[in-house]
Amino acid sequence: MDTVWLMRQQFVREPGHSPLGEGFPPVEWLMDMRLDKFTRQIMRTGVSTLFRYGNRLGNAGLRQHLVQKLASYSINATPRQIVTTHGANHALDLIIRRFIAPGDTVLVEDPGYYPLFGKLQLQGARMLSVPRRAEGPDIEVLEQHLRLHKPRLFFIQSVGHNPTGSDISPGIAHRLVQLAQAHNLILVDDDALADFKPASAIKVSALDQLRHSLYVGSFSKSVSAALRVGFIAGSKELIDELGDLKMLLHTSSSEFCERTVDVILTEGHFLRHLIRLQERLKAATAAGLQMLDEIGAEVFCRPEQSLYLWARFKHIDDARELTRQLLPKGFMIAPGHIFSPEQSRINPWTRLNVAYLNDPLLMAVFKDT
């Protein structure tokens, strides 16, 4: 069980298969977006643009909307400070290619976003772990790494941390920004789950105003994974470089997909969709926490709303064993060792998707396990 195994498992769609460890919300939560309606609207206007490559930085209308979206997070940016991507993973790949050479030292959260670890390994980077606590990265360990190794990048998730569901505290966020400024460190703030949280949730990119940070956003989880639209916001100089790199690697991103998201953001329906999405998430999080309490599980933190909960179960020292027990019964969980840069370590924790936790059959299975 490794990074590729978990990614493959999340693409399984079979009757009787419960994707407890999946990283996406249920399709039913997104169906009210009615993408077919927006597609027809796009085909009626500006059809000629659908036959050409787009701007290297991305669709101008979408980037203008992203300026407004960032402003709602208290991040001030211009369209020239934004480059669009094929989702958050493409954004991370561009950043890694731009900043990291084989052998370079980078900082990552542990536990953290597991596809990132695979990308860094492919690049030949040396990963140093910073433990993720309920309130954010362990500052003491971070300071030690900065003194001894002088890394250039630290990949973090301020809000809706994957896999723990935790949000950074104001104190930790302010200290991170101070350290980034003092050590010429770039904070890569992966905020792919921003739409699942209140806009007021604290982000290091808002405190830093993109001076020593890059903000990564995505619509894959809140609109559609099939559209593959994300973006990076940063200083104009860095965004110019990333735009050129994107152009060399992919020529451009999809004008059709970006115009689709642009039209969606123009409609007031999108804000109503986010309200419903967050209401569903709050209810599912509360139900999931209650279920885990009833079976005596330990949870890492207790967020008001989070797509993920990070939990461990009684008498389970290695979550891989629990995974092997549950798979034949139709339940797929995400074992904790995969979310560590050192995947060989035994880990008792598991990532659980709250949308699938409120299941009487699952509760019975957990009690019998």
N, C-alpha and C positions, 0 to 999 in steps of 0.2 A: 504494500500500500504506500503510494508516494503521490507526488503532485499530479502526474499524468493519470494515475488511477482515479483520483478524486474528480478530476476534470471529466474523465470519461463517464464516471458514474452519474454525474449531473446531467448528462445528455440522454440517459436511459429513460424511455417512455414506454412502460409496459403496464398492462392491467394488474392491479394489486400491488403496485410498487409505490411506496410512500417515500418521497424524497426529503426526509428529515434533515439531511445534511446539505441540501441544495443552497446555492448562494442567491437565488432569484426569488422574487415574490411569485405567488401563483398567477397564472395567466388570467384567471377570473378577476383579479384585482386591477388589471390593466385594460380589460376589454372595452370599458366605456370610452376609451380614446377614439374609437371608430376611425382607424387609419384610412379606411377606404374613402371616407368622406373627404379627408384632407388630400388624398391622392388625386381625386377628381378635380379638386380646386387647383392644384398645381398644374395639371394637364391643360387647364383652360387659360393659364396665363404664363407668359414667358417660356413657351415651349422650346424655343430655339436654344435656350441655355442648357437644356437637358441633353444636347448633342455635343457639348463642348466640355473640355476640362475646366474646372473651377479655379478660382484664385488660390494661390499657394497657401495663404493664411486661412482660407475658408470663405464661405458665403458671407457677403457683406451684411445682408439683412440679419442673418443669424447672429453674427458677431455683435451687431448693435443691440440685439435683444439680450445677449450674454452680458453686455455692459450693464444693463438694467438689472439682470439677475444677480450679478456680483455686487451691485450697489445695495441690493436688499440684504446682503451679508456684510455690509459696511466695508466692502473692498472697492476702492476707487481704481478704475481702469478705463482705457480707451480701446476702440476696436483694434488699433495697431498693437495692443498688448495681449492679443488673443490669437491663438492658432487652433483651428479645429482638427480633430483626429477621428479615427475609426474607433471610438470608445476610449475608456480609461486605460485599457491594457496597451493599446497603441500609443497613447500618451506616455505611459511609463517606458515603453520601448524606445521612443524617440529621446527621452531624457537620458536613459541609460547609454544609448549610442553616442549622444553628444558629450557627456561628462565623464564617462568611465572607460578606462583602458584596462586590458588584462593586468591583474595584480593590484589594481587600485583598491583602497579600503573604503567601504561604505558602511553606514550605520542603518540597521533595520530594527523594527520592533519585534519582540519575541514574547508571546505569539504575534503573528502578523499575517499579512496577505500573502498566501502561499504561491500564487503564480508569479509574484514579484521575485521570490527566491529563485524560481526556475530561470527567469530572465537574467538575473544577476549571475547565476552559475554559467549560463551560456556565454556571457560576456567575459567570464574569467575573473570576476570581482571577488575580493576578499570581504566577506560579510562579518561584521561585529554586531552582536546582539545587545539591544537595550531592553531590559525587561519592561513589559507593559503592565502597569498597575491599573486599578479601577479609575484613578484620577488622571492617568496619562503615563508617559514614559518615566522611567526611574532616573531622576535628575542626577543623583550621585554617580551612577554608572556612566551616564552620558558625559558628565564632566571629566571623569577619568579617561574615557576613550578620546575625548577631544584633546586632553593634555598629552597623551601618549602617542596617538596615531594620526592626529591632524587630518581627519577625513574631510572630503569635499561635500558630501551629500548625506542627509538623514531622511529616509522615507518614513513618513508618519501618516496617521489618520486621526485628525482632531476629533471628528464626530462619527458616531456609528461605527466604531472600530470593528473591523473584521479580523478575528472571529469573536471578540469578547462582548461586543455591543456597548462598550464603554465610551464616554465622552470626556474630553480633556477638561480639567478644572481651570478656572481663570488664573490661579497662581502658577500652575505648571506651564500654561500657555505663555504667560508673560516671561517666565524664566527661560523658556525655549528661545523666544525671540531675542532676549538679551545675549544668550550664549551664541546664537547664530551671528549676531552682529560682532561680538567680541572675537570669534574664531573664524570669520569669513566662511561660515557654513551655510549651505543652501538647504532649506527645509522643503522637501517635496510633499505637499499636503494633498494626499489622495482623498477626495471628498465625493466618491462615487455614489454615496447614499445621502447626499445633502437633501434631496427632495423628501426624504422620509423623516426629517427632523424640522423643528421650527427654524425659521430663518435667523432668529436671534441666537442660536447656538454658537458658542465661541469658536473661532477658527484662528489658527496662528497666522494665516495669510491676511486676515483682517487687521490683526495687531501690527503686523510687519508692513502692510501695504505693498507687498510684492517686492520689497527691496532685497531681502535675503530669502525669498521663498518663491516657489512655483505652485500654483493652484491647479489641481487636476479635477475636472468635473465630467459628468457623463449623464446621458439620458437612457442608458441601456436598461436600468432597473425600474425607472419611473415611467417610461413611455414604451419602449420596445427594444429588446436586445437585437432584433432583426435589423433595425435601422443603423446600428453601429455609429452613433454620433457622440463624440466627447470633445473635450477642449483642454487647452493649457493656457493659463494666464500668468504673466510674469512681466519683467522689465521689457521695454521695447527692443533692447539690444539682444536679449536672449531669445525673445520670440522671433525676431528676424532670423537668427541662426537656426532655430528649430523649424521655422517655415521653409528655409532652404533645404534642410535635411529631409523634411517630409517630401519636398518636391523631388529630390534626388531618388528617394526610396520608392515613392508611390505616385509621383507626378502631381496628384491632387487627391483630395478626399471626394466623397460622392456629393455632387451638386444636388441630385435628386433627394437623397436622404436629408441633407442639410436644409434644403428648402421645405421639406416636409416638417421638420422640427421648427423651422422659422414660422410657418403657418400655424402650427399648434400653439406656439408661444404667443402669437398674435391674438388668438381666441381666448376669451375669458373663461372658456370651458376648462382650460388647463389648470387654472387656480382652483376651480371647483373639484377637479380630479385630484389634485394634491390634498385638498382638505379631506376628501373621502378616503384617500389612501392612508393618510396619517390617522384618521379615526379608526380605520380597520386595524392598523398596526398597533395602536394603543390597546384595543380590545384583545387582539391576539397575544400581545406581550403580557397583559395582565392574566389572561387565561393560561398561558404557558408557564408563568411563574407559579401560579396556583397549583398546576399539575405537578411541577417539579417539587414543590413543597410537600405535596401529598404523598409522594413516593420517597421522600427523604433525601433528595438530591441536593448537592451543594452548588450554588450558583456564584459565579465570579463577581457579578454586580447586578443591581436590580434597576435597570433603566425604565423610564416611563414608557418609552416606545423604541423598539429596536427590532430589526429583522432577525437578529441573531441573539441567542443566549449561549453562554459558555458554561458548561456544567460538568460535574463529575458525580459518579454514582457509588453507593456503598459497595465495598468489597471489590471494586474494580481498580486495579493498579495500572493496567495497560488497556487503553481504549480500543486498541486493535482487536483484542479478544472480544470485547463487547460488540464491535462491528461485525466480526465473524459470526457471532451468535444471532444478530438481528437480521442480517442479509437474507438467510433462508426463510425468514418469517415475513419478508416483504418490506423491511424498513432499512433505509440507507442513512447512516449517520456519518459525520465527518470526524474521524479520530484526530486527537490533538497533536500527535507528533508531526503531522503534515504541515501544521502552521508554525513550525519552528525551523530556522535555518539548518539546524542539525537534526535531521529527521530520523536518525538512528536511535535517538534517546526515547526511552519509555515515557509515555505521557498518559495520565489518567483522564484528561479533559476531553470533551467533545463539543463541536459546534452544532447547534440545533436551530433550525428555521422555525420561528414561532408560528408561522402560518399552518404548520402541520402537527403541532404539539397537542392540540385539543382533540384528541382521538381516543375514545374509550378502549379500543382494541390495543392501542399503543400502551396505555396505562397498565392494562392487564399483562401485556408482554413484559414491560419493565418490572412489574412486581414479581413475575415468575423467573426473571433472569437473575 
